[in-house]
């Protein structure tokens, strides 16, 4: 070994390119694109929070993803509320017991229709939501770690044990081959439409519970129940539902 030349120390491997995460400065640029008049508006200073001690960029990733996701759901909810409020429903049976969508529609407005749903139907809906939420967190790069806010993975690659003909996002592949510029413009439109839909569906909720509270929505039928209650008297056999209903009455 005395006659062996010393070995040069190995060079450390080049560090992988770091994932760029959004900052408050990026939010300000995005806000001006979404609304050049209002620009950046954060009265609660949520962008300055530190959720779960993960830092500013992870917090902004969570907020961005949450806004896009809830905006999409609100757009569905807004259209669904309008359809249900006008008596539009499927023409077939809801379950094997003979309850039809027409029976549910005849219960009243959208809130009364939800209350009239059989417990089994509500549990199936909540179960589907749970599965979709769980699959939506199985991301190549999580939105709190530099992943793209609003991205939903393909259902065809999630190991679902039966064929999935359509994905949840872009089921007909309409934006698959769109240019980056068109996708960026579409995202701005989606954010704005989602924000309007969130305001709209909460306006429906307020007008249903407090008639006359929202100007222009006097045509919304009053609702005597609890809009934020996921269950009603129909579901009293479930654990803790009776106690929840008693709290709403107080």
SULNOR-V65630 format. One record per residue. PSI is psi in whole degrees, 0 to 359 (none if undefined). OMEGA is omega in radians with two decimals (* if undefined). BURIAL is + if it has 9 or more other ideal C-beta (glycine too) atoms within 8 Angstrom, else -. Layout:
PSI	OMEGA	BURIAL
PSI	OMEGA	BURIAL
This chain:
338	-3.13	-
333	-3.13	-
9	-3.13	-
128	3.14	-
142	3.11	-
141	-3.14	-
130	3.12	-
138	3.13	-
141	-3.13	-
140	3.10	-
137	3.10	-
144	3.14	-
143	3.13	-
132	-3.12	-
139	3.11	-
147	-3.13	-
131	-3.09	-
146	3.11	-
128	-3.13	-
126	3.14	-
155	-3.08	+
147	3.13	+
179	3.08	+
324	3.10	+
321	3.09	-
323	3.10	+
320	-3.13	+
322	3.10	+
315	3.13	-
319	-3.12	+
322	3.14	+
328	3.08	+
323	-3.13	-
321	-3.10	-
91	-3.10	-
338	-3.13	-
311	-3.11	-
323	-3.11	-
219	-3.05	+
122	-3.09	-
110	-3.10	-
71	-3.05	+
334	3.13	-
359	3.14	-
41	3.10	-
327	3.14	-
343	3.11	+
5	-3.14	-
172	3.14	-
80	-3.06	-
127	3.08	-
23	3.11	-
25	-3.06	-
356	3.11	-
169	-3.06	-
312	-3.03	+
320	3.09	+
322	3.10	+
316	3.12	+
322	3.07	+
318	3.13	+
316	-3.13	+
317	-3.13	+
314	-3.14	+
318	-3.13	+
317	-3.12	-
315	-3.12	+
316	-3.10	+
313	-3.12	+
330	3.04	+
319	3.11	+
315	3.13	+
321	-3.13	-
326	3.09	+
317	3.05	+
315	-3.09	-
319	-3.12	+
312	3.13	+
318	3.13	-
319	3.13	+
314	-3.13	+
317	-3.13	-
312	-3.10	-
324	3.14	+
339	3.13	+
16	3.05	-
15	3.13	-
128	-3.11	-
165	3.08	+
150	-3.06	-
5	-3.05	-
184	-3.10	-
148	3.12	-
321	-3.13	+
176	-3.10	+
344	-3.14	-
354	3.08	-
0	3.07	-
128	-3.11	+
163	3.05	+
331	3.08	+
322	3.09	-
317	3.14	+
319	-3.13	+
327	-3.11	+
351	-3.11	-
339	-3.13	+
219	3.14	-
181	-3.11	+
322	-3.13	+
317	3.09	+
326	3.11	+
320	3.09	+
316	3.13	+
327	-3.07	+
347	-3.14	+
140	3.04	+
150	-3.14	+
320	-3.13	+
323	3.13	-
318	3.13	+
318	3.14	+
324	3.08	-
320	3.13	-
313	3.13	-
324	3.09	+
319	3.10	-
320	3.10	-
317	3.14	-
315	-3.12	-
315	-3.14	-
323	3.09	+
317	-3.14	-
316	3.11	-
326	-3.13	+
344	3.11	+
353	3.14	-
77	-3.02	-
147	3.04	+
316	3.04	-
117	-3.06	+
148	-3.10	+
343	3.06	+
2	3.14	+
23	3.11	+
1	3.09	+
167	-3.09	+
120	3.10	-
136	3.13	+
353	-3.12	+
133	3.06	-
127	-3.08	-
158	3.12	+
133	3.11	-
341	-3.10	+
350	-3.12	-
14	-3.05	-
9	3.11	+
23	3.10	-
130	-2.98	-
16	3.05	-
157	-3.09	-
139	3.09	-
102	-3.06	-
331	-3.08	-
148	3.02	-
159	3.12	+
318	3.13	-
131	3.14	-
59	-3.06	-
332	-3.11	-
11	3.06	-
39	-3.11	-
332	-3.11	-
11	-3.06	+
316	-3.07	-
16	3.13	-
152	3.13	-
157	3.09	-
324	3.14	-
318	3.12	-
321	3.10	+
319	3.13	+
319	3.10	-
320	3.11	-
324	3.12	+
320	3.09	+
315	3.12	+
321	-3.14	-
317	3.13	+
313	-3.13	+
316	3.13	+
322	3.11	+
321	3.11	+
316	3.11	+
321	-3.14	-
323	3.10	+
318	3.07	+
319	-3.10	-
313	-3.09	+
327	3.07	+
331	3.03	-
319	3.06	+
318	-3.12	+
313	-3.13	+
318	-3.13	+
330	3.12	+
321	-3.07	+
324	-3.13	+
84	-3.11	-
133	-3.14	-
357	-3.10	-
339	-3.13	-
113	-3.14	+
136	3.11	-
353	-3.13	-
31	-3.14	+
343	-3.13	-
349	3.12	-
131	-3.11	+
137	3.11	-
149	3.14	-
125	-3.06	+
347	-3.09	-
201	-3.13	+
109	-3.08	-
328	-3.10	+
2	3.13	-
120	-3.10	+
341	-3.11	-
162	-3.12	+
191	-3.13	+
331	3.13	-
332	-3.03	+
21	-3.03	+
345	3.11	-
344	3.13	-
151	3.13	-
138	3.01	-
356	-3.12	-
318	3.14	+
317	3.10	-
321	3.11	-
317	-3.13	+
324	3.10	+
323	3.12	-
322	3.13	-
330	-3.11	-
340	-3.06	-
none	*	-
